[in-house]
Amino acid sequence: MKPATAKAKGAKTEQLWVDYLRDCGWPFVERRHLAGTADRGDITGMPGVTCEVKSGARIDLAGWMGELEVEMRNDDTDIGYTVVRPKGKPAPGDWWCVVPADVLVRLLKAAGW
């Protein structure tokens, strides 16, 4: 895939995720501008939460979660997730969200478990 095509696909995937979150009740989410080495995730508008959005036929979960870890530090958050658009799944409700285990435990405890 050409770099321009990959960039356009990534931007479209990020916008689809933003639209989905807005439909689910988070009206202030939006795509975040690129920040180079100081990247703080792809989506803003949910204070305290870092979101990394990925789309592609090749899954690089270890690399993507490492990226999320850096972005969470840059964003000064302790909650973050990577959303993955699997090939052949155009609807955001069918995508996957991956969280680090320590984040999952904190969320479950906060929910009363």
OpenMM code with the backbone's topology and positions (N, CA, C; nanometers):
from openmm import Vec3, app, unit

residues = "MET LYS PRO ALA THR ALA LYS ALA LYS GLY ALA LYS THR GLU GLN LEU TRP VAL ASP TYR LEU ARG ASP CYS GLY TRP PRO PHE VAL GLU ARG ARG HIS LEU ALA GLY THR ALA ASP ARG GLY ASP ILE THR GLY MET PRO GLY VAL THR CYS GLU VAL LYS SER GLY ALA ARG ILE ASP LEU ALA GLY TRP MET GLY GLU LEU GLU VAL GLU MET ARG ASN ASP ASP THR ASP ILE GLY TYR THR VAL VAL ARG PRO LYS GLY LYS PRO ALA PRO GLY ASP TRP TRP CYS VAL VAL PRO ALA ASP VAL LEU VAL ARG LEU LEU LYS ALA ALA GLY TRP".split()
positions = [
    Vec3(0.0849, -0.1167, 0.0000),
    Vec3(0.0000, 0.0000, 0.0000),
    Vec3(0.0901, 0.1239, 0.0000),
    Vec3(0.0557, 0.2207, -0.0829),
    Vec3(0.1317, 0.3454, -0.0887),
    Vec3(0.1145, 0.4228, 0.0417),
    Vec3(0.2189, 0.4966, 0.0846),
    Vec3(0.2086, 0.5734, 0.2097),
    Vec3(0.0883, 0.6669, 0.2140),
    Vec3(0.0577, 0.7353, 0.1047),
    Vec3(-0.0569, 0.8270, 0.1032),
    Vec3(-0.1871, 0.7504, 0.1221),
    Vec3(-0.1968, 0.6315, 0.0626),
    Vec3(-0.3163, 0.5484, 0.0760),
    Vec3(-0.3299, 0.4981, 0.2194),
    Vec3(-0.2184, 0.4559, 0.2784),
    Vec3(-0.2210, 0.4074, 0.4167),
    Vec3(-0.2609, 0.5199, 0.5115),
    Vec3(-0.2089, 0.6397, 0.4877),
    Vec3(-0.2416, 0.7546, 0.5730),
    Vec3(-0.3901, 0.7889, 0.5618),
    Vec3(-0.4443, 0.7854, 0.4409),
    Vec3(-0.5861, 0.8144, 0.4201),
    Vec3(-0.6733, 0.7079, 0.4866),
    Vec3(-0.6317, 0.5812, 0.4782),
    Vec3(-0.7073, 0.4730, 0.5413),
    Vec3(-0.7064, 0.4894, 0.6929),
    Vec3(-0.5901, 0.5269, 0.7484),
    Vec3(-0.5804, 0.5501, 0.8920),
    Vec3(-0.6695, 0.6650, 0.9369),
    Vec3(-0.6693, 0.7746, 0.8607),
    Vec3(-0.7527, 0.8904, 0.8948),
    Vec3(-0.9007, 0.8538, 0.8885),
    Vec3(-0.9401, 0.7757, 0.7881),
    Vec3(-1.0804, 0.7338, 0.7752),
    Vec3(-1.1194, 0.6440, 0.8929),
    Vec3(-1.0304, 0.5531, 0.9313),
    Vec3(-1.0579, 0.4637, 1.0439),
    Vec3(-1.0725, 0.5440, 1.1729),
    Vec3(-0.9840, 0.6410, 1.1953),
    Vec3(-0.9940, 0.7256, 1.3139),
    Vec3(-1.1276, 0.8008, 1.3152),
    Vec3(-1.1686, 0.8539, 1.2003),
    Vec3(-1.2945, 0.9290, 1.1959),
    Vec3(-1.4146, 0.8372, 1.2197),
    Vec3(-1.4102, 0.7162, 1.1676),
    Vec3(-1.5183, 0.6207, 1.1936),
    Vec3(-1.5286, 0.5914, 1.3431),
    Vec3(-1.4128, 0.5795, 1.4118),
    Vec3(-1.4138, 0.5534, 1.5558),
    Vec3(-1.4701, 0.6736, 1.6313),
    Vec3(-1.4311, 0.7926, 1.5912),
    Vec3(-1.4853, 0.9152, 1.6531),
    Vec3(-1.6369, 0.9191, 1.6366),
    Vec3(-1.6849, 0.8942, 1.5167),
    Vec3(-1.8300, 0.8964, 1.4915),
    Vec3(-1.9015, 0.7925, 1.5784),
    Vec3(-1.8416, 0.6749, 1.5918),
    Vec3(-1.8993, 0.5693, 1.6752),
    Vec3(-1.9071, 0.6135, 1.8214),
    Vec3(-1.7977, 0.6683, 1.8731),
    Vec3(-1.7975, 0.7139, 2.0127),
    Vec3(-1.9005, 0.8246, 2.0352),
    Vec3(-1.9138, 0.9153, 1.9406),
    Vec3(-2.0145, 1.0209, 1.9533),
    Vec3(-2.1547, 0.9604, 1.9581),
    Vec3(-2.1796, 0.8640, 1.8714),
    Vec3(-2.3101, 0.7967, 1.8711),
    Vec3(-2.3357, 0.7223, 2.0026),
    Vec3(-2.2281, 0.6816, 2.0706),
    Vec3(-2.2400, 0.6089, 2.1975),
    Vec3(-2.2481, 0.7022, 2.3185),
    Vec3(-2.2435, 0.8330, 2.2953),
    Vec3(-2.2641, 0.9258, 2.4060),
    Vec3(-2.1460, 1.0102, 2.4489),
    Vec3(-2.0378, 1.0099, 2.3749),
    Vec3(-1.9238, 1.0966, 2.4053),
    Vec3(-1.9168, 1.2065, 2.2985),
    Vec3(-1.9884, 1.3174, 2.3183),
    Vec3(-2.0034, 1.4180, 2.2132),
    Vec3(-1.8792, 1.5017, 2.1853),
    Vec3(-1.7802, 1.4995, 2.2738),
    Vec3(-1.6658, 1.5891, 2.2578),
    Vec3(-1.5414, 1.5229, 2.1990),
    Vec3(-1.5510, 1.3962, 2.1616),
    Vec3(-1.4343, 1.3296, 2.1041),
    Vec3(-1.4053, 1.3839, 1.9652),
    Vec3(-1.2770, 1.3844, 1.9311),
    Vec3(-1.2336, 1.4258, 1.7976),
    Vec3(-1.0959, 1.3695, 1.7706),
    Vec3(-1.0601, 1.3702, 1.6435),
    Vec3(-0.9262, 1.3240, 1.6058),
    Vec3(-0.8242, 1.4243, 1.6573),
    Vec3(-0.7145, 1.3733, 1.7066),
    Vec3(-0.6073, 1.4585, 1.7582),
    Vec3(-0.5044, 1.4814, 1.6480),
    Vec3(-0.4470, 1.5990, 1.6440),
    Vec3(-0.3420, 1.6296, 1.5469),
    Vec3(-0.2143, 1.5549, 1.5832),
    Vec3(-0.1383, 1.5195, 1.4826),
    Vec3(-0.0128, 1.4476, 1.5040),
    Vec3(0.0845, 1.5330, 1.5829),
    Vec3(0.1624, 1.4673, 1.6704),
    Vec3(0.2572, 1.5404, 1.7543),
    Vec3(0.3974, 1.4800, 1.7500),
    Vec3(0.4273, 1.3962, 1.6517),
    Vec3(0.5603, 1.3379, 1.6396),
    Vec3(0.5966, 1.2509, 1.7582),
    Vec3(0.7156, 1.2741, 1.8155),
    Vec3(0.7624, 1.1922, 1.9268),
    Vec3(0.6837, 1.2179, 2.0545),
    Vec3(0.6104, 1.3282, 2.0598),
    Vec3(0.5288, 1.3606, 2.1777),
    Vec3(0.3834, 1.3187, 2.1576),
    Vec3(0.3604, 1.2203, 2.0699),
    Vec3(0.2252, 1.1748, 2.0379),
    Vec3(0.1519, 1.1339, 2.1653),
    Vec3(0.0242, 1.1764, 2.1749),
    Vec3(-0.0572, 1.1466, 2.2930),
    Vec3(-0.1811, 1.0658, 2.2563),
    Vec3(-0.1744, 0.9927, 2.1447),
    Vec3(-0.2877, 0.9116, 2.1017),
    Vec3(-0.3585, 0.9755, 1.9846),
    Vec3(-0.4562, 0.9028, 1.9312),
    Vec3(-0.5248, 0.9457, 1.8101),
    Vec3(-0.6545, 1.0210, 1.8354),
    Vec3(-0.7135, 1.0023, 1.9531),
    Vec3(-0.8449, 1.0590, 1.9830),
    Vec3(-0.8349, 1.1433, 2.1098),
    Vec3(-0.9007, 1.2572, 2.1125),
    Vec3(-0.9073, 1.3402, 2.2318),
    Vec3(-1.0546, 1.3652, 2.2647),
    Vec3(-1.0798, 1.4182, 2.3820),
    Vec3(-1.2172, 1.4489, 2.4211),
    Vec3(-1.2723, 1.3595, 2.5295),
    Vec3(-1.1914, 1.2646, 2.5762),
    Vec3(-1.2266, 1.1795, 2.6900),
    Vec3(-1.1137, 1.1978, 2.7912),
    Vec3(-1.1222, 1.2997, 2.8771),
    Vec3(-1.0115, 1.3291, 2.9690),
    Vec3(-0.9696, 1.2065, 3.0502),
    Vec3(-0.8389, 1.1870, 3.0574),
    Vec3(-0.7844, 1.0759, 3.1337),
    Vec3(-0.7738, 0.9454, 3.0579),
    Vec3(-0.8119, 0.9455, 2.9292),
    Vec3(-0.8102, 0.8229, 2.8488),
    Vec3(-0.7293, 0.8467, 2.7213),
    Vec3(-0.6364, 0.7570, 2.6935),
    Vec3(-0.5577, 0.7629, 2.5704),
    Vec3(-0.6070, 0.6533, 2.4770),
    Vec3(-0.6276, 0.6890, 2.3513),
    Vec3(-0.6783, 0.5940, 2.2518),
    Vec3(-0.5860, 0.5910, 2.1309),
    Vec3(-0.5447, 0.4724, 2.0932),
    Vec3(-0.4652, 0.4503, 1.9731),
    Vec3(-0.5519, 0.3706, 1.8758),
    Vec3(-0.5648, 0.4176, 1.7520),
    Vec3(-0.6496, 0.3534, 1.6522),
    Vec3(-0.5612, 0.2906, 1.5449),
    Vec3(-0.5874, 0.1638, 1.5144),
    Vec3(-0.5080, 0.0922, 1.4146),
    Vec3(-0.5982, 0.0232, 1.3136),
    Vec3(-0.5530, 0.0223, 1.1880),
    Vec3(-0.6244, -0.0449, 1.0805),
    Vec3(-0.5217, -0.1137, 0.9924),
    Vec3(-0.5489, -0.2358, 0.9593),
    Vec3(-0.4559, -0.3020, 0.8696),
    Vec3(-0.4768, -0.4514, 0.8652),
    Vec3(-0.4286, -0.5101, 0.7584),
    Vec3(-0.4412, -0.6540, 0.7413),
    Vec3(-0.3425, -0.7281, 0.8313),
    Vec3(-0.2315, -0.6624, 0.8648),
    Vec3(-0.1283, -0.7255, 0.9477),
    Vec3(-0.1445, -0.6767, 1.0912),
    Vec3(-0.1542, -0.7691, 1.1840),
    Vec3(-0.1700, -0.7363, 1.3256),
    Vec3(-0.0318, -0.7326, 1.3911),
    Vec3(-0.0016, -0.6214, 1.4585),
    Vec3(0.1242, -0.6055, 1.5322),
    Vec3(0.0898, -0.5626, 1.6744),
    Vec3(0.0244, -0.6516, 1.7470),
    Vec3(-0.0268, -0.6178, 1.8789),
    Vec3(0.0834, -0.5721, 1.9744),
    Vec3(0.1965, -0.6413, 1.9759),
    Vec3(0.3052, -0.6028, 2.0664),
    Vec3(0.3553, -0.4621, 2.0341),
    Vec3(0.3736, -0.4336, 1.9076),
    Vec3(0.4193, -0.3004, 1.8670),
    Vec3(0.3171, -0.1937, 1.8983),
    Vec3(0.1910, -0.2232, 1.8710),
    Vec3(0.0849, -0.1243, 1.8941),
    Vec3(0.0658, -0.0960, 2.0429),
    Vec3(0.0766, -0.1994, 2.1260),
    Vec3(0.0610, -0.1785, 2.2697),
    Vec3(0.1810, -0.1037, 2.3270),
    Vec3(0.2991, -0.1259, 2.2703),
    Vec3(0.4154, -0.0477, 2.3095),
    Vec3(0.3967, 0.0997, 2.2754),
    Vec3(0.3398, 0.1244, 2.1595),
    Vec3(0.3082, 0.2616, 2.1179),
    Vec3(0.2084, 0.3246, 2.2153),
    Vec3(0.1062, 0.2494, 2.2533),
    Vec3(0.0070, 0.2991, 2.3476),
    Vec3(0.0725, 0.3356, 2.4804),
    Vec3(0.1633, 0.2512, 2.5270),
    Vec3(0.2309, 0.2770, 2.6545),
    Vec3(0.3045, 0.4119, 2.6512),
    Vec3(0.3754, 0.4393, 2.5437),
    Vec3(0.4470, 0.5669, 2.5287),
    Vec3(0.3471, 0.6820, 2.5244),
    Vec3(0.2396, 0.6640, 2.4494),
    Vec3(0.1398, 0.7705, 2.4356),
    Vec3(0.0677, 0.7985, 2.5670),
    Vec3(0.0442, 0.6949, 2.6471),
    Vec3(-0.0174, 0.7150, 2.7786),
    Vec3(0.0746, 0.7980, 2.8682),
    Vec3(0.2054, 0.7705, 2.8617),
    Vec3(0.3010, 0.8527, 2.9389),
    Vec3(0.2991, 0.9966, 2.8885),
    Vec3(0.3032, 1.0147, 2.7569),
    Vec3(0.3005, 1.1495, 2.6987),
    Vec3(0.1725, 1.2240, 2.7339),
    Vec3(0.0616, 1.1500, 2.7433),
    Vec3(-0.0701, 1.2078, 2.7704),
    Vec3(-0.0980, 1.2175, 2.9204),
    Vec3(-0.0083, 1.1633, 3.0019),
    Vec3(-0.0201, 1.1617, 3.1477),
    Vec3(-0.1524, 1.0986, 3.1921),
    Vec3(-0.1814, 0.9800, 3.1356),
    Vec3(-0.3026, 0.9064, 3.1720),
    Vec3(-0.2656, 0.7685, 3.2237),
    Vec3(-0.3563, 0.7079, 3.2992),
    Vec3(-0.3335, 0.5698, 3.3427),
    Vec3(-0.4391, 0.4759, 3.2854),
    Vec3(-0.5206, 0.5280, 3.1938),
    Vec3(-0.6179, 0.4460, 3.1218),
    Vec3(-0.5946, 0.4669, 2.9725),
    Vec3(-0.5808, 0.3573, 2.9014),
    Vec3(-0.5611, 0.3659, 2.7575),
    Vec3(-0.6010, 0.2364, 2.6911),
    Vec3(-0.6312, 0.2454, 2.5644),
    Vec3(-0.6675, 0.1265, 2.4877),
    Vec3(-0.6280, 0.1450, 2.3429),
    Vec3(-0.6089, 0.0330, 2.2765),
    Vec3(-0.5836, 0.0313, 2.1327),
    Vec3(-0.7058, -0.0301, 2.0668),
    Vec3(-0.7626, 0.0416, 1.9712),
    Vec3(-0.8761, -0.0120, 1.8967),
    Vec3(-0.8228, -0.0587, 1.7615),
    Vec3(-0.8620, -0.1799, 1.7229),
    Vec3(-0.8108, -0.2433, 1.6021),
    Vec3(-0.9268, -0.2689, 1.5064),
    Vec3(-0.9120, -0.2176, 1.3857),
    Vec3(-1.0105, -0.2440, 1.2798),
    Vec3(-0.9618, -0.3644, 1.1996),
    Vec3(-1.0178, -0.4827, 1.2264),
    Vec3(-0.9739, -0.6012, 1.1519),
    Vec3(-1.0184, -0.5936, 1.0058),
    Vec3(-0.9404, -0.6536, 0.9210),
    Vec3(-0.9738, -0.6578, 0.7785),
    Vec3(-1.1110, -0.7217, 0.7604),
    Vec3(-1.1947, -0.6592, 0.6788),
    Vec3(-1.3270, -0.7124, 0.6497),
    Vec3(-1.4331, -0.6760, 0.7522),
    Vec3(-1.4003, -0.5876, 0.8461),
    Vec3(-1.4961, -0.5444, 0.9498),
    Vec3(-1.5144, -0.3925, 0.9408),
    Vec3(-1.6052, -0.3440, 0.8572),
    Vec3(-1.6204, -0.1996, 0.8403),
    Vec3(-1.6936, -0.1290, 0.9550),
    Vec3(-1.7727, -0.2021, 1.0341),
    Vec3(-1.8530, -0.1393, 1.1399),
    Vec3(-1.7727, -0.1315, 1.2700),
    Vec3(-1.7541, -0.0117, 1.3266),
    Vec3(-1.6744, 0.0030, 1.4480),
    Vec3(-1.7215, -0.0838, 1.5649),
    Vec3(-1.8480, -0.1155, 1.5740),
    Vec3(-1.8960, -0.2018, 1.6813),
    Vec3(-1.8417, -0.3433, 1.6732),
    Vec3(-1.7860, -0.3801, 1.5570),
    Vec3(-1.7270, -0.5128, 1.5374),
    Vec3(-1.5756, -0.5123, 1.5552),
    Vec3(-1.5171, -0.3966, 1.5830),
    Vec3(-1.3726, -0.3869, 1.5985),
    Vec3(-1.3316, -0.4393, 1.7346),
    Vec3(-1.2019, -0.4505, 1.7568),
    Vec3(-1.1494, -0.5012, 1.8829),
    Vec3(-1.0856, -0.3878, 1.9618),
    Vec3(-1.1025, -0.3911, 2.0926),
    Vec3(-1.0340, -0.2983, 2.1820),
    Vec3(-0.9463, -0.3798, 2.2747),
    Vec3(-0.8207, -0.3390, 2.2839),
    Vec3(-0.7234, -0.4115, 2.3638),
    Vec3(-0.6707, -0.3177, 2.4713),
    Vec3(-0.6730, -0.3642, 2.5951),
    Vec3(-0.6217, -0.2837, 2.7063),
    Vec3(-0.5120, -0.3614, 2.7774),
    Vec3(-0.4129, -0.2912, 2.8329),
    Vec3(-0.3152, -0.3597, 2.9160),
    Vec3(-0.3851, -0.4213, 3.0377),
    Vec3(-0.3328, -0.5328, 3.0873),
    Vec3(-0.3971, -0.6040, 3.1982),
    Vec3(-0.4151, -0.5157, 3.3213),
    Vec3(-0.3153, -0.4314, 3.3540),
    Vec3(-0.3296, -0.3473, 3.4726),
    Vec3(-0.4414, -0.2446, 3.4559),
    Vec3(-0.4634, -0.1990, 3.3335),
    Vec3(-0.5746, -0.1064, 3.3069),
    Vec3(-0.7075, -0.1788, 3.3255),
    Vec3(-0.7180, -0.3009, 3.2735),
    Vec3(-0.8404, -0.3789, 3.2885),
    Vec3(-0.8729, -0.4005, 3.4360),
    Vec3(-0.7736, -0.4355, 3.5153),
    Vec3(-0.7965, -0.4586, 3.6590),
    Vec3(-0.8465, -0.3305, 3.7248),
    Vec3(-0.7847, -0.2157, 3.6957),
    Vec3(-0.8314, -0.0887, 3.7536),
    Vec3(-0.9745, -0.0578, 3.7126),
    Vec3(-1.0083, -0.0814, 3.5872),
    Vec3(-1.1450, -0.0545, 3.5396),
    Vec3(-1.2456, -0.1471, 3.6073),
    Vec3(-1.2123, -0.2742, 3.6199),
    Vec3(-1.3026, -0.3684, 3.6860),
    Vec3(-1.3230, -0.3314, 3.8323),
    Vec3(-1.2161, -0.2951, 3.9020),
    Vec3(-1.2288, -0.2545, 4.0421),
    Vec3(-1.3123, -0.1280, 4.0550),
    Vec3(-1.2920, -0.0328, 3.9630),
    Vec3(-1.3700, 0.0919, 3.9662),
    Vec3(-1.5179, 0.0647, 3.9401),
    Vec3(-1.5465, -0.0427, 3.8654),
    Vec3(-1.6843, -0.0796, 3.8364),
    Vec3(-1.7481, -0.1603, 3.9505),
    Vec3(-1.6703, -0.1864, 4.0553),
    Vec3(-1.7243, -0.2548, 4.1712),
    Vec3(-1.6972, -0.4031, 4.1790),
    Vec3(-1.6103, -0.4537, 4.0943),
    Vec3(-1.5806, -0.5980, 4.0958),
    Vec3(-1.4666, -0.6279, 4.1866),
] * unit.nanometer
topology = app.Topology()
chain = topology.addChain("A")
for resn in residues:
    res = topology.addResidue(resn, chain)
    for name in ("N", "CA", "C"):
        topology.addAtom(name, app.Element.getBySymbol(name[0]), res)
